[in-house]
Structures are given as C-alpha cells and as structure tokens.
C-alpha cells in the first residue's frame, strides 16, 4: 500500500493532489527476469491542476479517478502490462476512460 499527498498553499482552487494505491505481488513490474512473476493494483488519484502540473501517472493533472493495472512476465525478459483508467475532469466534470497496454522486451 502506498499513498502520497501534495498541496499548493499559494493557489485558491484545485490546490490539492493525492494518490492511494493498493497492490499485490510485483505490481510495479520491476522484476522482468523471472518468468511467471505478476502483480496487480488498484489506485485512486485526485490530481489538482495547480499542484500536479505534469503527472507521471496515466491520469493527467486536473483529473480524479480510479486506475486498475496488472503486470505479468510470461517469459524471461518479456513483460506485459495492461491498465484501465476511469476518471472525471475536476473543472468541467467530463468523464473519460482509457484502456492501455504495453509489451516490453529487455536485452
């Protein structure tokens, strides 16, 4: 379980960001050398645009929502990732969802 919180004391609105993640196994996907390793996670993120100017998460700044992901290493040095995000814009309240996947090969 991980969590993070940030606040911009100079901003009047959208001045807080926080993230909470609950993961199981190798949910960061760092172990690509052992076939059969896997991990999954669920995260809730609220990223105020006056704090999180450039997000490293799948959700962009100014969005809040749920993120579900899974990593699997089917063969040594081959890793697959799938992620689903369902979010809502903080300012305009528009909903959006995204399904994202990636396969990486390490040499």
N, CA, C and O atoms as a GROMACS GRO file, in nm:
protein
  428
    1UNK      N    1   0.085  -0.117   0.000
    1UNK     CA    2   0.000   0.000   0.000
    1UNK      C    3   0.090   0.123   0.000
    1UNK      O    4   0.186   0.130   0.077
    2UNK      N    5   0.059   0.219  -0.086
    2UNK     CA    6   0.132   0.345  -0.091
    2UNK      C    7   0.033   0.460  -0.098
    2UNK      O    8  -0.081   0.443  -0.140
    3UNK      N    9   0.079   0.577  -0.056
    3UNK     CA   10  -0.006   0.697  -0.062
    3UNK      C   11   0.084   0.818  -0.078
    3UNK      O   12   0.201   0.816  -0.040
    4UNK      N   13   0.028   0.924  -0.134
    4UNK     CA   14   0.100   1.049  -0.150
    4UNK      C   15   0.004   1.166  -0.143
    4UNK      O   16  -0.113   1.154  -0.180
    5UNK      N   17   0.054   1.279  -0.094
    5UNK     CA   18  -0.029   1.398  -0.079
    5UNK      C   19   0.057   1.521  -0.108
    5UNK      O   20   0.173   1.527  -0.067
    6UNK      N   21   0.001   1.617  -0.180
    6UNK     CA   22   0.070   1.743  -0.208
    6UNK      C   23  -0.031   1.856  -0.205
    6UNK      O   24  -0.148   1.837  -0.240
    7UNK      N   25   0.014   1.974  -0.162
    7UNK     CA   26  -0.073   2.091  -0.157
    7UNK      C   27   0.004   2.214  -0.204
    7UNK      O   28   0.123   2.228  -0.175
    8UNK      N   29  -0.063   2.302  -0.275
    8UNK     CA   30  -0.008   2.430  -0.318
    8UNK      C   31  -0.075   2.538  -0.233
    8UNK      O   32  -0.191   2.570  -0.256
    9UNK      N   33  -0.004   2.593  -0.138
    9UNK     CA   34  -0.062   2.690  -0.046
    9UNK      C   35  -0.086   2.826  -0.111
    9UNK      O   36  -0.154   2.911  -0.053
   10UNK      N   37  -0.032   2.849  -0.229
   10UNK     CA   38  -0.049   2.977  -0.298
   10UNK      C   39  -0.172   2.978  -0.390
   10UNK      O   40  -0.216   3.085  -0.432
   11UNK      N   41  -0.225   2.862  -0.422
   11UNK     CA   42  -0.340   2.854  -0.515
   11UNK      C   43  -0.471   2.862  -0.439
   11UNK      O   44  -0.482   2.816  -0.325
   12UNK      N   45  -0.571   2.922  -0.503
   12UNK     CA   46  -0.702   2.936  -0.440
   12UNK      C   47  -0.791   2.813  -0.462
   12UNK      O   48  -0.873   2.780  -0.376
   13UNK      N   49  -0.776   2.745  -0.575
   13UNK     CA   50  -0.858   2.628  -0.603
   13UNK      C   51  -0.775   2.522  -0.674
   13UNK      O   52  -0.667   2.550  -0.725
   14UNK      N   53  -0.827   2.399  -0.677
   14UNK     CA   54  -0.757   2.284  -0.735
   14UNK      C   55  -0.614   2.278  -0.682
   14UNK      O   56  -0.519   2.254  -0.756
   15UNK      N   57  -0.601   2.298  -0.551
   15UNK     CA   58  -0.469   2.314  -0.489
   15UNK      C   59  -0.423   2.190  -0.411
   15UNK      O   60  -0.324   2.197  -0.338
   16UNK      N   61  -0.492   2.078  -0.425
   16UNK     CA   62  -0.454   1.955  -0.355
   16UNK      C   63  -0.445   1.839  -0.452
   16UNK      O   64  -0.524   1.828  -0.547
   17UNK      N   65  -0.350   1.752  -0.427
   17UNK     CA   66  -0.336   1.628  -0.503
   17UNK      C   67  -0.308   1.515  -0.405
   17UNK      O   68  -0.234   1.531  -0.309
   18UNK      N   69  -0.369   1.401  -0.431
   18UNK     CA   70  -0.339   1.284  -0.350
   18UNK      C   71  -0.359   1.159  -0.433
   18UNK      O   72  -0.434   1.156  -0.531
   19UNK      N   73  -0.289   1.054  -0.389
   19UNK     CA   74  -0.298   0.926  -0.456
   19UNK      C   75  -0.290   0.816  -0.351
   19UNK      O   76  -0.213   0.826  -0.255
   20UNK      N   77  -0.369   0.712  -0.369
   20UNK     CA   78  -0.368   0.595  -0.282
   20UNK      C   79  -0.366   0.471  -0.369
   20UNK      O   80  -0.443   0.460  -0.464
   21UNK      N   81  -0.277   0.378  -0.338
   21UNK     CA   82  -0.260   0.259  -0.420
   21UNK      C   83  -0.252   0.137  -0.330
   21UNK      O   84  -0.182   0.137  -0.228
   22UNK      N   85  -0.324   0.034  -0.369
   22UNK     CA   86  -0.318  -0.096  -0.302
   22UNK      C   87  -0.276  -0.198  -0.407
   22UNK      O   88  -0.345  -0.218  -0.507
   23UNK      N   89  -0.162  -0.262  -0.384
   23UNK     CA   90  -0.108  -0.354  -0.482
   23UNK      C   91  -0.080  -0.491  -0.424
   23UNK      O   92  -0.071  -0.507  -0.302
   24UNK      N   93  -0.067  -0.588  -0.512
   24UNK     CA   94  -0.035  -0.725  -0.473
   24UNK      C   95   0.073  -0.778  -0.566
   24UNK      O   96   0.068  -0.755  -0.687
   25UNK      N   97   0.169  -0.848  -0.510
   25UNK     CA   98   0.275  -0.907  -0.592
   25UNK      C   99   0.369  -0.802  -0.644
   25UNK      O  100   0.396  -0.702  -0.577
   26UNK      N  101   0.420  -0.822  -0.763
   26UNK     CA  102   0.513  -0.731  -0.828
   26UNK      C  103   0.435  -0.627  -0.908
   26UNK      O  104   0.446  -0.619  -1.031
   27UNK      N  105   0.355  -0.546  -0.838
   27UNK     CA  106   0.264  -0.455  -0.908
   27UNK      C  107   0.334  -0.338  -0.975
   27UNK      O  108   0.271  -0.268  -1.055
   28UNK      N  109   0.462  -0.314  -0.946
   28UNK     CA  110   0.537  -0.210  -1.017
   28UNK      C  111   0.597  -0.263  -1.147
   28UNK      O  112   0.637  -0.185  -1.233
   29UNK      N  113   0.605  -0.395  -1.161
   29UNK     CA  114   0.657  -0.454  -1.283
   29UNK      C  115   0.807  -0.445  -1.298
   29UNK      O  116   0.858  -0.446  -1.410
   30UNK      N  117   0.881  -0.438  -1.188
   30UNK     CA  118   1.025  -0.420  -1.196
   30UNK      C  119   1.100  -0.551  -1.219
   30UNK      O  120   1.212  -0.547  -1.270
   31UNK      N  121   1.044  -0.664  -1.185
   31UNK     CA  122   1.115  -0.790  -1.197
   31UNK      C  123   1.082  -0.857  -1.329
   31UNK      O  124   0.988  -0.937  -1.337
   32UNK      N  125   1.157  -0.824  -1.433
   32UNK     CA  126   1.132  -0.882  -1.566
   32UNK      C  127   1.222  -1.001  -1.594
   32UNK      O  128   1.219  -1.055  -1.704
   33UNK      N  129   1.304  -1.041  -1.496
   33UNK     CA  130   1.399  -1.150  -1.520
   33UNK      C  131   1.344  -1.287  -1.480
   33UNK      O  132   1.402  -1.389  -1.518
   34UNK      N  133   1.236  -1.291  -1.404
   34UNK     CA  134   1.181  -1.419  -1.358
   34UNK      C  135   1.045  -1.445  -1.422
   34UNK      O  136   0.947  -1.377  -1.392
   35UNK      N  137   1.040  -1.543  -1.510
   35UNK     CA  138   0.915  -1.580  -1.577
   35UNK      C  139   0.813  -1.625  -1.473
   35UNK      O  140   0.846  -1.695  -1.377
   36UNK      N  141   0.690  -1.584  -1.493
   36UNK     CA  142   0.583  -1.622  -1.402
   36UNK      C  143   0.551  -1.520  -1.296
   36UNK      O  144   0.451  -1.534  -1.226
   37UNK      N  145   0.634  -1.416  -1.281
   37UNK     CA  146   0.602  -1.313  -1.182
   37UNK      C  147   0.491  -1.224  -1.235
   37UNK      O  148   0.480  -1.200  -1.356
   38UNK      N  149   0.410  -1.176  -1.145
   38UNK     CA  150   0.299  -1.089  -1.184
   38UNK      C  151   0.260  -1.002  -1.064
   38UNK      O  152   0.301  -1.027  -0.951
   39UNK      N  153   0.182  -0.903  -1.093
   39UNK     CA  154   0.132  -0.816  -0.987
   39UNK      C  155   0.013  -0.738  -1.038
   39UNK      O  156  -0.002  -0.716  -1.158
   40UNK      N  157  -0.072  -0.696  -0.946
   40UNK     CA  158  -0.191  -0.619  -0.982
   40UNK      C  159  -0.211  -0.509  -0.878
   40UNK      O  160  -0.164  -0.521  -0.765
   41UNK      N  161  -0.280  -0.404  -0.918
   41UNK     CA  162  -0.305  -0.294  -0.825
   41UNK      C  163  -0.434  -0.221  -0.861
   41UNK      O  164  -0.485  -0.231  -0.972
   42UNK      N  165  -0.484  -0.148  -0.764
   42UNK     CA  166  -0.594  -0.056  -0.784
   42UNK      C  167  -0.553   0.074  -0.714
   42UNK      O  168  -0.498   0.071  -0.604
   43UNK      N  169  -0.580   0.186  -0.779
   43UNK     CA  170  -0.538   0.315  -0.723
   43UNK      C  171  -0.648   0.419  -0.744
   43UNK      O  172  -0.719   0.417  -0.845
   44UNK      N  173  -0.661   0.508  -0.647
   44UNK     CA  174  -0.747   0.625  -0.663
   44UNK      C  175  -0.657   0.747  -0.663
   44UNK      O  176  -0.570   0.762  -0.576
   45UNK      N  177  -0.676   0.834  -0.762
   45UNK     CA  178  -0.592   0.952  -0.774
   45UNK      C  179  -0.680   1.076  -0.793
   45UNK      O  180  -0.778   1.073  -0.867
   46UNK      N  181  -0.644   1.184  -0.726
   46UNK     CA  182  -0.707   1.315  -0.742
   46UNK      C  183  -0.593   1.413  -0.763
   46UNK      O  184  -0.521   1.445  -0.669
   47UNK      N  185  -0.577   1.462  -0.886
   47UNK     CA  186  -0.460   1.541  -0.923
   47UNK      C  187  -0.501   1.683  -0.958
   47UNK      O  188  -0.532   1.713  -1.074
   48UNK      N  189  -0.500   1.771  -0.859
   48UNK     CA  190  -0.535   1.911  -0.883
   48UNK      C  191  -0.437   1.977  -0.979
   48UNK      O  192  -0.316   1.962  -0.965
   49UNK      N  193  -0.488   2.051  -1.078
   49UNK     CA  194  -0.401   2.106  -1.182
   49UNK      C  195  -0.310   2.218  -1.132
   49UNK      O  196  -0.214   2.252  -1.201
   50UNK      N  197  -0.337   2.276  -1.016
   50UNK     CA  198  -0.248   2.378  -0.961
   50UNK      C  199  -0.140   2.320  -0.871
   50UNK      O  200  -0.062   2.393  -0.810
   51UNK      N  201  -0.135   2.186  -0.862
   51UNK     CA  202  -0.032   2.117  -0.785
   51UNK      C  203   0.047   2.023  -0.876
   51UNK      O  204   0.169   2.030  -0.882
   52UNK      N  205  -0.024   1.938  -0.945
   52UNK     CA  206   0.038   1.835  -1.030
   52UNK      C  207   0.041   1.884  -1.174
   52UNK      O  208  -0.045   1.848  -1.254
   53UNK      N  209   0.141   1.964  -1.206
   53UNK     CA  210   0.147   2.024  -1.338
   53UNK      C  211   0.176   1.923  -1.448
   53UNK      O  212   0.121   1.932  -1.557
   54UNK      N  213   0.262   1.827  -1.420
   54UNK     CA  214   0.297   1.725  -1.518
   54UNK      C  215   0.295   1.590  -1.448
   54UNK      O  216   0.391   1.552  -1.381
   55UNK      N  217   0.188   1.518  -1.464
   55UNK     CA  218   0.168   1.392  -1.393
   55UNK      C  219   0.249   1.280  -1.455
   55UNK      O  220   0.262   1.272  -1.577
   56UNK      N  221   0.304   1.193  -1.371
   56UNK     CA  222   0.370   1.072  -1.420
   56UNK      C  223   0.275   0.953  -1.418
   56UNK      O  224   0.314   0.842  -1.453
   57UNK      N  225   0.152   0.975  -1.377
   57UNK     CA  226   0.050   0.871  -1.377
   57UNK      C  227  -0.022   0.869  -1.510
   57UNK      O  228  -0.001   0.957  -1.594
   58UNK      N  229  -0.108   0.770  -1.530
   58UNK     CA  230  -0.188   0.765  -1.651
   58UNK      C  231  -0.289   0.878  -1.654
   58UNK      O  232  -0.318   0.933  -1.761
   59UNK      N  233  -0.344   0.914  -1.539
   59UNK     CA  234  -0.434   1.029  -1.531
   59UNK      C  235  -0.355   1.158  -1.545
   59UNK      O  236  -0.245   1.170  -1.492
   60UNK      N  237  -0.410   1.254  -1.616
   60UNK     CA  238  -0.346   1.385  -1.631
   60UNK      C  239  -0.379   1.475  -1.513
   60UNK      O  240  -0.469   1.447  -1.435
   61UNK      N  241  -0.304   1.584  -1.501
   61UNK     CA  242  -0.333   1.684  -1.399
   61UNK      C  243  -0.473   1.741  -1.424
   61UNK      O  244  -0.512   1.762  -1.538
   62UNK      N  245  -0.546   1.767  -1.316
   62UNK     CA  246  -0.682   1.819  -1.328
   62UNK      C  247  -0.787   1.711  -1.340
   62UNK      O  248  -0.901   1.740  -1.377
   63UNK      N  249  -0.752   1.587  -1.310
   63UNK     CA  250  -0.844   1.474  -1.323
   63UNK      C  251  -0.840   1.392  -1.194
   63UNK      O  252  -0.737   1.383  -1.128
   64UNK      N  253  -0.954   1.333  -1.160
   64UNK     CA  254  -0.958   1.237  -1.049
   64UNK      C  255  -1.022   1.109  -1.101
   64UNK      O  256  -1.104   1.112  -1.193
   65UNK      N  257  -0.984   0.997  -1.041
   65UNK     CA  258  -1.045   0.873  -1.085
   65UNK      C  259  -0.972   0.750  -1.038
   65UNK      O  260  -0.875   0.758  -0.962
   66UNK      N  261  -1.020   0.635  -1.084
   66UNK     CA  262  -0.969   0.504  -1.048
   66UNK      C  263  -0.880   0.449  -1.158
   66UNK      O  264  -0.905   0.470  -1.277
   67UNK      N  265  -0.776   0.380  -1.117
   67UNK     CA  266  -0.683   0.316  -1.210
   67UNK      C  267  -0.665   0.170  -1.166
   67UNK      O  268  -0.640   0.143  -1.048
   68UNK      N  269  -0.676   0.078  -1.261
   68UNK     CA  270  -0.659  -0.065  -1.235
   68UNK      C  271  -0.548  -0.115  -1.328
   68UNK      O  272  -0.550  -0.084  -1.447
   69UNK      N  273  -0.455  -0.190  -1.275
   69UNK     CA  274  -0.345  -0.234  -1.360
   69UNK      C  275  -0.292  -0.370  -1.322
   69UNK      O  276  -0.315  -0.420  -1.211
   70UNK      N  277  -0.220  -0.431  -1.417
   70UNK     CA  278  -0.160  -0.561  -1.395
   70UNK      C  279  -0.034  -0.574  -1.480
   70UNK      O  280  -0.031  -0.534  -1.596
   71UNK      N  281   0.071  -0.631  -1.420
   71UNK     CA  282   0.194  -0.666  -1.489
   71UNK      C  283   0.209  -0.817  -1.487
   71UNK      O  284   0.171  -0.882  -1.390
   72UNK      N  285   0.264  -0.872  -1.593
   72UNK     CA  286   0.294  -1.015  -1.596
   72UNK      C  287   0.423  -1.036  -1.678
   72UNK      O  288   0.446  -0.968  -1.778
   73UNK      N  289   0.504  -1.130  -1.632
   73UNK     CA  290   0.627  -1.167  -1.704
   73UNK      C  291   0.608  -1.310  -1.755
   73UNK      O  292   0.639  -1.405  -1.682
   74UNK      N  293   0.558  -1.328  -1.878
   74UNK     CA  294   0.532  -1.463  -1.928
   74UNK      C  295   0.660  -1.541  -1.957
   74UNK      O  296   0.665  -1.662  -1.937
   75UNK      N  297   0.764  -1.473  -2.005
   75UNK     CA  298   0.893  -1.534  -2.035
   75UNK      C  299   1.002  -1.442  -1.981
   75UNK      O  300   0.979  -1.322  -1.961
   76UNK      N  301   1.119  -1.496  -1.959
   76UNK     CA  302   1.231  -1.415  -1.909
   76UNK      C  303   1.254  -1.295  -2.002
   76UNK      O  304   1.265  -1.312  -2.124
   77UNK      N  305   1.262  -1.177  -1.945
   77UNK     CA  306   1.290  -1.051  -2.015
   77UNK      C  307   1.179  -1.007  -2.111
   77UNK      O  308   1.204  -0.925  -2.200
   78UNK      N  309   1.060  -1.058  -2.095
   78UNK     CA  310   0.944  -1.010  -2.169
   78UNK      C  311   0.836  -0.978  -2.066
   78UNK      O  312   0.798  -1.063  -1.985
   79UNK      N  313   0.787  -0.857  -2.070
   79UNK     CA  314   0.690  -0.814  -1.971
   79UNK      C  315   0.571  -0.747  -2.040
   79UNK      O  316   0.587  -0.669  -2.134
   80UNK      N  317   0.451  -0.779  -1.993
   80UNK     CA  318   0.329  -0.720  -2.047
   80UNK      C  319   0.258  -0.642  -1.936
   80UNK      O  320   0.261  -0.681  -1.819
   81UNK      N  321   0.196  -0.535  -1.975
   81UNK     CA  322   0.123  -0.452  -1.880
   81UNK      C  323  -0.011  -0.414  -1.943
   81UNK      O  324  -0.019  -0.384  -2.063
   82UNK      N  325  -0.115  -0.415  -1.862
   82UNK     CA  326  -0.246  -0.367  -1.906
   82UNK      C  327  -0.300  -0.277  -1.794
   82UNK      O  328  -0.284  -0.306  -1.675
   83UNK      N  329  -0.365  -0.168  -1.835
   83UNK     CA  330  -0.414  -0.072  -1.739
   83UNK      C  331  -0.548  -0.014  -1.789
   83UNK      O  332  -0.565   0.014  -1.908
   84UNK      N  333  -0.641   0.002  -1.696
   84UNK     CA  334  -0.769   0.065  -1.728
   84UNK      C  335  -0.789   0.182  -1.632
   84UNK      O  336  -0.770   0.170  -1.511
   85UNK      N  337  -0.826   0.296  -1.688
   85UNK     CA  338  -0.846   0.418  -1.609
   85UNK      C  339  -0.984   0.473  -1.637
   85UNK      O  340  -1.027   0.481  -1.752
   86UNK      N  341  -1.053   0.510  -1.531
   86UNK     CA  342  -1.184   0.576  -1.543
   86UNK      C  343  -1.177   0.700  -1.457
   86UNK      O  344  -1.164   0.691  -1.335
   87UNK      N  345  -1.187   0.818  -1.520
   87UNK     CA  346  -1.169   0.942  -1.449
   87UNK      C  347  -1.272   1.047  -1.482
   87UNK      O  348  -1.358   1.028  -1.568
   88UNK      N  349  -1.260   1.159  -1.411
   88UNK     CA  350  -1.351   1.271  -1.428
   88UNK      C  351  -1.272   1.401  -1.416
   88UNK      O  352  -1.194   1.417  -1.323
   89UNK      N  353  -1.291   1.492  -1.510
   89UNK     CA  354  -1.225   1.620  -1.507
   89UNK      C  355  -1.273   1.702  -1.387
   89UNK      O  356  -1.394   1.712  -1.364
   90UNK      N  357  -1.181   1.759  -1.311
   90UNK     CA  358  -1.218   1.834  -1.191
   90UNK      C  359  -1.291   1.964  -1.222
   90UNK      O  360  -1.379   2.004  -1.145
   91UNK      N  361  -1.257   2.030  -1.332
   91UNK     CA  362  -1.315   2.160  -1.363
   91UNK      C  363  -1.447   2.149  -1.440
   91UNK      O  364  -1.544   2.215  -1.405
   92UNK      N  365  -1.450   2.066  -1.543
   92UNK     CA  366  -1.566   2.057  -1.631
   92UNK      C  367  -1.655   1.936  -1.604
   92UNK      O  368  -1.763   1.925  -1.662
   93UNK      N  369  -1.612   1.847  -1.517
   93UNK     CA  370  -1.688   1.728  -1.476
   93UNK      C  371  -1.718   1.633  -1.592
   93UNK      O  372  -1.818   1.560  -1.588
   94UNK      N  373  -1.634   1.634  -1.693
   94UNK     CA  374  -1.650   1.540  -1.805
   94UNK      C  375  -1.583   1.408  -1.770
   94UNK      O  376  -1.472   1.407  -1.715
   95UNK      N  377  -1.649   1.298  -1.802
   95UNK     CA  378  -1.595   1.165  -1.772
   95UNK      C  379  -1.514   1.114  -1.891
   95UNK      O  380  -1.541   1.146  -2.006
   96UNK      N  381  -1.415   1.033  -1.857
   96UNK     CA  382  -1.332   0.972  -1.961
   96UNK      C  383  -1.281   0.839  -1.910
   96UNK      O  384  -1.266   0.819  -1.790
   97UNK      N  385  -1.253   0.748  -2.002
   97UNK     CA  386  -1.193   0.620  -1.967
   97UNK      C  387  -1.090   0.584  -2.073
   97UNK      O  388  -1.097   0.630  -2.187
   98UNK      N  389  -0.995   0.501  -2.033
   98UNK     CA  390  -0.887   0.464  -2.122
   98UNK      C  391  -0.840   0.323  -2.090
   98UNK      O  392  -0.824   0.288  -1.973
   99UNK      N  393  -0.818   0.244  -2.192
   99UNK     CA  394  -0.758   0.112  -2.178
   99UNK      C  395  -0.623   0.119  -2.246
   99UNK      O  396  -0.612   0.161  -2.361
  100UNK      N  397  -0.519   0.078  -2.174
  100UNK     CA  398  -0.384   0.096  -2.221
  100UNK      C  399  -0.306  -0.033  -2.199
  100UNK      O  400  -0.322  -0.098  -2.096
  101UNK      N  401  -0.221  -0.070  -2.294
  101UNK     CA  402  -0.140  -0.191  -2.278
  101UNK      C  403  -0.003  -0.171  -2.341
  101UNK      O  404   0.017  -0.086  -2.428
  102UNK      N  405   0.092  -0.252  -2.294
  102UNK     CA  406   0.228  -0.243  -2.346
  102UNK      C  407   0.296  -0.378  -2.326
  102UNK      O  408   0.274  -0.446  -2.226
  103UNK      N  409   0.380  -0.415  -2.422
  103UNK     CA  410   0.466  -0.533  -2.411
  103UNK      C  411   0.609  -0.483  -2.430
  103UNK      O  412   0.640  -0.415  -2.528
  104UNK      N  413   0.697  -0.519  -2.336
  104UNK     CA  414   0.836  -0.476  -2.340
  104UNK      C  415   0.928  -0.597  -2.347
  104UNK      O  416   0.901  -0.700  -2.284
  105UNK      N  417   1.035  -0.584  -2.423
  105UNK     CA  418   1.140  -0.687  -2.430
  105UNK      C  419   1.269  -0.625  -2.383
  105UNK      O  420   1.308  -0.517  -2.428
  106UNK      N  421   1.337  -0.693  -2.291
  106UNK     CA  422   1.462  -0.644  -2.233
  106UNK      C  423   1.578  -0.727  -2.285
  106UNK      O  424   1.572  -0.850  -2.289
  107UNK      N  425   1.684  -0.657  -2.326
  107UNK     CA  426   1.803  -0.725  -2.380
  107UNK      C  427   1.922  -0.699  -2.291
  107UNK      O  428   2.032  -0.747  -2.320
   0.00000   0.00000   0.00000
